[in-house]
Amino acid sequence: MENTNEMTIVFDSRPVNEGMARIAAASFCTQLNPTLEEVADLKTAVSEAVTNCIIHGYEGEVHKIRMDLKLKGREIFVDITDQGVGISDVKKAMEPLFTTGGEERAGLGFAVMQSFCDSVRVTSAVGRGTSIFVETIFQSRFKHVPELSRMGAKIQVDGKVAVIEGVEALTGAPV
């Protein structure tokens, strides 16, 4: 399937820009009419990936982070890349509670991303940087339309709005 839209942002690896990356990803995905929960999940995954670049990839130094976002149908693909120190053992780094960031870090970044996304993939080369790819499939808000139709409701979906008539047949009370 061909991309239906895409965006690239390059920004400094400053902690303040983590919030900007979250908001940019959230704004970009709204064209899919996601639920608030889906938006929050994507924002959390982006936050974790960008924070990894800032803290681990560049070890607090200011360099560039690139965030590519692509839509294909109801899927969003996010690629967050740094050109920092890289990860010597990606498999180990993705284990819950593993961290190279000292006692103040929990080592849960990749686990959090995996819990909120359909797919998380990491590629890295020591001395060359790391790319974190996350993929999320947004469910249709109108996924129950066929079921409601079978129950006697008349439903008209117009863009992002569903008009439902005959709800009393479903609930037993007029609306």
C-alpha positions in Angstrom: 0.0 0.0 0.0 1.3 3.5 -0.9 2.0 6.1 1.8 -1.0 8.4 2.2 1.0 11.1 4.0 4.4 11.6 5.5 6.4 14.1 7.5 10.0 14.5 8.7 11.2 16.6 11.6 14.8 17.2 12.6 15.4 18.7 16.0 18.1 19.2 18.7 18.5 16.5 21.3 17.4 18.8 24.1 14.9 17.5 26.7 12.5 20.3 26.0 12.1 18.9 22.4 10.8 15.6 23.6 7.4 17.3 24.3 7.5 18.9 20.8 8.0 15.5 19.2 5.1 14.0 21.2 2.8 16.8 20.1 3.9 16.6 16.4 3.3 12.8 16.3 -0.1 13.3 18.0 -1.1 16.0 15.5 0.0 14.0 12.5 -2.0 10.9 13.5 -5.2 12.8 14.0 -6.0 12.5 10.3 -6.8 8.9 11.1 -9.4 9.9 13.6 -7.9 7.8 16.4 -9.3 7.4 19.9 -7.8 9.5 22.7 -6.2 6.2 24.1 -4.5 5.5 20.7 -3.1 9.1 20.6 -1.8 8.8 24.2 -0.2 5.4 23.4 1.6 6.9 20.4 2.8 9.9 22.3 4.2 7.7 25.1 6.1 5.6 22.6 7.5 8.7 20.9 8.5 10.1 24.2 10.4 7.0 25.2 12.2 6.8 21.9 13.2 10.4 21.9 14.3 10.2 25.5 16.5 7.2 24.7 18.2 9.3 21.9 18.8 12.2 24.3 20.0 10.3 27.3 21.7 7.2 25.9 22.4 8.0 22.2 24.0 11.4 22.8 24.8 11.0 26.5 23.4 14.5 27.2 25.3 16.3 24.4 23.2 18.3 21.9 23.1 16.8 18.4 20.3 16.1 15.9 17.4 13.7 16.2 15.3 12.8 13.1 11.7 11.7 13.3 10.0 10.3 10.2 6.3 9.6 10.3 4.4 7.8 7.5 0.7 6.8 7.1 -0.4 3.8 5.1 -4.1 3.2 5.4 -4.8 3.0 9.2 -1.2 2.4 10.1 1.3 4.9 11.3 5.1 4.2 11.1 7.4 6.3 13.2 11.2 6.1 12.8 13.3 8.0 15.4 17.0 8.1 14.6 20.1 9.5 16.3 23.7 9.4 15.1 25.0 8.8 18.6 27.1 6.1 20.4 24.9 3.2 19.3 23.9 0.1 21.2 26.4 -2.8 21.3 23.7 -5.5 22.2 20.2 -4.5 21.1 18.7 -7.7 22.3 20.0 -7.1 25.8 19.1 -3.4 25.7 15.5 -4.3 25.0 15.2 -6.5 28.1 13.0 -5.0 30.8 15.0 -3.4 33.6 18.2 -3.3 31.7 19.8 0.2 31.6 23.1 1.8 31.1 21.8 5.1 32.6 22.5 4.5 36.2 20.2 4.2 39.2 18.0 7.0 38.2 16.9 5.2 35.0 14.3 2.3 35.2 15.3 0.4 32.1 11.7 0.2 30.9 11.7 2.4 27.8 11.6 -0.4 25.2 9.1 -2.4 27.2 6.8 0.6 27.4 7.1 1.1 23.6 6.3 -2.6 23.0 3.3 -2.4 25.3 1.8 0.6 23.4 2.7 -0.3 19.8 1.9 -3.1 17.4 5.6 -3.4 16.5 8.9 -2.1 17.8 12.2 -2.7 15.9 15.6 -1.4 16.8 18.7 -1.2 14.6 22.0 0.1 15.8 25.7 0.3 15.1 28.3 1.2 17.7 29.6 4.7 17.0 27.1 5.3 14.2 23.7 5.6 16.0 20.4 4.0 16.5 17.0 3.9 14.8 13.8 2.9 16.6 10.9 2.0 14.4 7.4 1.8 15.9 4.3 0.8 14.1 0.7 1.2 15.3 -2.5 0.2 13.6 -5.4 2.5 14.6 -8.7 0.7 14.8 -11.7 2.3 13.2 -14.0 4.1 15.6 -16.8 2.7 13.6 -15.8 -1.0 13.8 -19.1 -2.0 15.4 -21.2 -0.5 12.5 -21.9 -4.0 10.9 -22.9 -5.4 14.3 -25.3 -2.5 15.1 -26.8 -2.7 11.6 -27.7 -6.4 12.1 -29.4 -5.4 15.4 -31.8 -3.1 13.6 -30.0 0.3 13.8 -29.9 2.4 10.7 -26.4 3.9 10.5 -25.0 6.4 8.1 -21.2 7.1 8.2 -20.3 10.4 6.7 -16.6 11.1 6.9 -15.8 11.0 10.6 -19.4 11.1 11.9 -21.8 8.2 12.4 -25.5 9.0 12.6 -27.4 6.2 14.3 -31.1 5.9 14.2 -33.2 3.3 15.9 -31.1 3.0 19.0 -34.2 2.1 21.0 -34.1 -1.3 19.2 -30.7 -1.8 20.9 -31.3 -0.3 24.3 -35.0 -0.6 24.7 -35.4 3.1 25.3 -35.7 6.0 22.8 -32.8 8.4 22.6 
